Amino acid sequence: MKLESLNWDSEFFEIKVGRIVFNNSESDLKKLLDEAKKQNYQLLYVFTDKNTMLSSEILNQWNGKLVDRKVVYKKEVSTNIKKDKFVFPYDDTSVNDDLLGLAYLSGQYSRFRLDKNFPKGSFERMYKEWLVKSVNGELADEVFVAKEADRIVGFVTLKVNNNNGNIGLIAIGKNAQGKGLGTQLINVCENYLNKCSVETLTVPTQLDNLQACKFYKKYGFEEDSVINIYHFWI
Ligand SMILES: CC(C)(COP(=O)(O)OP(=O)(O)OC[C@H]1O[C@@H](n2cnc3c(N)ncnc32)[C@H](O)[C@@H]1OP(=O)(O)O)[C@@H](O)C(=O)NCCC(=O)NCCS
């Protein structure tokens, strides 16, 4: 088990952030937290595997909290071309407030929103940057939008790596949910991946996001991995 410095997170939040992947010894974890404190770390992300929960003793002693049970869903890309007639490629390079609101909605269960110890506005800054860099092609290969009467009511971002397409952000606005548009957003991703001969599609979410988990399972995704993420503000 080792302490890893996270440069991107440290610069973005302007606090010293590190990560520890837990290996089943709480006494070793305590030693690392102690070491991290001496090195002036302020926040540690501690990752444990699906069935490993940290004791309340270490959480209380070190100001730790479970903030995310991150699940990755996966499916084989279907070779049937599917219907997606209300969904279009987003061909603009700028973002408007509709899209920004949808990006925030996509992150409603994000640990960066739910953990109130981050500096105020951090979640919004992070999701805005994620959206902007998806639309400009840095973090996504494709962005698709769902439209109702010419207004954007939903979107998805997709990035291909190693023969796998991964969904970054996905949301349908509250008033447009439950009408099949979310399904069409996944359809358009599958059609795109199918054309590029990419074989699998993944999407990460949070187990607490029951609506999203139900939606992915109904679509045909299966659980690929689950990890627990703790934040220790030391
Ligand atoms: C998850 C989401 C994208 C689904 O989009 P949607 O357009 O509402 O979904 P669809 O209409 O295509 O629904 C397909 C299935 O998903 C499930 N589902 C959709 N909305 C649901 C809800 N409010 N509660 C429970 N299940 C729901 C249902 O099983 C539904 O099938 P059914 O209509 O036959 O019952 C959308 O609800 C959403 O944007 N949620 C908020 C943002 C979010 O959490 N994004 C995920 C980030 S990882």
PDBQT file of the ligand as one rigid body, heavy atoms in Angstrom, charges set to zero:
ROOT
HETATM    1  C1  LIG A 301     -30.786   7.893 -16.133  1.00  0.00    +0.000 C 
HETATM    2  C2  LIG A 301     -31.434   8.690 -17.273  1.00  0.00    +0.000 C 
HETATM    3  C3  LIG A 301     -30.345   9.145 -18.261  1.00  0.00    +0.000 C 
HETATM    4  C4  LIG A 301     -32.458   7.834 -17.997  1.00  0.00    +0.000 C 
HETATM    5  O1  LIG A 301     -33.028   8.571 -19.060  1.00  0.00    +0.000 OA
HETATM    6  P1  LIG A 301     -34.606   8.502 -19.380  1.00  0.00    +0.000 P 
HETATM    7  O2  LIG A 301     -34.844   9.194 -20.656  1.00  0.00    +0.000 OA
HETATM    8  O3  LIG A 301     -35.350   8.981 -18.193  1.00  0.00    +0.000 OA
HETATM    9  O4  LIG A 301     -34.795   6.922 -19.543  1.00  0.00    +0.000 OA
HETATM   10  P2  LIG A 301     -35.836   6.160 -20.494  1.00  0.00    +0.000 P 
HETATM   11  O5  LIG A 301     -37.094   6.951 -20.611  1.00  0.00    +0.000 OA
HETATM   12  O6  LIG A 301     -35.133   5.768 -21.749  1.00  0.00    +0.000 OA
HETATM   13  O7  LIG A 301     -36.129   4.890 -19.565  1.00  0.00    +0.000 OA
HETATM   14  C5  LIG A 301     -35.659   3.600 -19.758  1.00  0.00    +0.000 C 
HETATM   15  C6  LIG A 301     -35.812   2.816 -18.466  1.00  0.00    +0.000 C 
HETATM   16  O8  LIG A 301     -35.005   3.406 -17.431  1.00  0.00    +0.000 OA
HETATM   17  C7  LIG A 301     -35.651   3.242 -16.151  1.00  0.00    +0.000 C 
HETATM   18  N1  LIG A 301     -36.001   4.563 -15.623  1.00  0.00    +0.000 N 
HETATM   19  C8  LIG A 301     -36.089   5.745 -16.278  1.00  0.00    +0.000 A 
HETATM   20  N2  LIG A 301     -36.457   6.723 -15.459  1.00  0.00    +0.000 NA
HETATM   21  C9  LIG A 301     -36.620   6.152 -14.255  1.00  0.00    +0.000 A 
HETATM   22  C10 LIG A 301     -37.014   6.667 -12.967  1.00  0.00    +0.000 A 
HETATM   23  N3  LIG A 301     -37.334   7.954 -12.787  1.00  0.00    +0.000 N 
HETATM   24  N4  LIG A 301     -37.055   5.804 -11.922  1.00  0.00    +0.000 NA
HETATM   25  C11 LIG A 301     -36.744   4.514 -12.089  1.00  0.00    +0.000 A 
HETATM   26  N5  LIG A 301     -36.385   3.971 -13.288  1.00  0.00    +0.000 NA
HETATM   27  C12 LIG A 301     -36.325   4.786 -14.341  1.00  0.00    +0.000 A 
HETATM   28  C13 LIG A 301     -36.899   2.462 -16.429  1.00  0.00    +0.000 C 
HETATM   29  O9  LIG A 301     -36.589   1.094 -16.251  1.00  0.00    +0.000 OA
HETATM   30  C14 LIG A 301     -37.210   2.776 -17.876  1.00  0.00    +0.000 C 
HETATM   31  O10 LIG A 301     -37.947   1.774 -18.484  1.00  0.00    +0.000 OA
HETATM   32  P3  LIG A 301     -39.571   1.839 -18.507  1.00  0.00    +0.000 P 
HETATM   33  O11 LIG A 301     -39.937   3.190 -19.037  1.00  0.00    +0.000 OA
HETATM   34  O12 LIG A 301     -39.931   0.721 -19.423  1.00  0.00    +0.000 OA
HETATM   35  O13 LIG A 301     -39.984   1.632 -17.095  1.00  0.00    +0.000 OA
HETATM   36  C15 LIG A 301     -32.183   9.935 -16.725  1.00  0.00    +0.000 C 
HETATM   37  O14 LIG A 301     -33.133   9.531 -15.822  1.00  0.00    +0.000 OA
HETATM   38  C16 LIG A 301     -31.299  10.987 -16.088  1.00  0.00    +0.000 C 
HETATM   39  O15 LIG A 301     -30.773  11.837 -16.765  1.00  0.00    +0.000 OA
HETATM   40  N6  LIG A 301     -31.159  10.996 -14.747  1.00  0.00    +0.000 N 
HETATM   41  C17 LIG A 301     -30.455  12.092 -14.050  1.00  0.00    +0.000 C 
HETATM   42  C18 LIG A 301     -28.988  12.216 -14.408  1.00  0.00    +0.000 C 
HETATM   43  C19 LIG A 301     -28.217  10.993 -14.058  1.00  0.00    +0.000 C 
HETATM   44  O16 LIG A 301     -28.290  10.495 -12.944  1.00  0.00    +0.000 OA
HETATM   45  N7  LIG A 301     -27.425  10.510 -15.022  1.00  0.00    +0.000 N 
HETATM   46  C20 LIG A 301     -26.613   9.330 -14.859  1.00  0.00    +0.000 C 
HETATM   47  C21 LIG A 301     -25.232   9.708 -14.584  1.00  0.00    +0.000 C 
HETATM   48  S1  LIG A 301     -24.192   8.269 -14.494  1.00  0.00    +0.000 SA
ENDROOT
TORSDOF 0
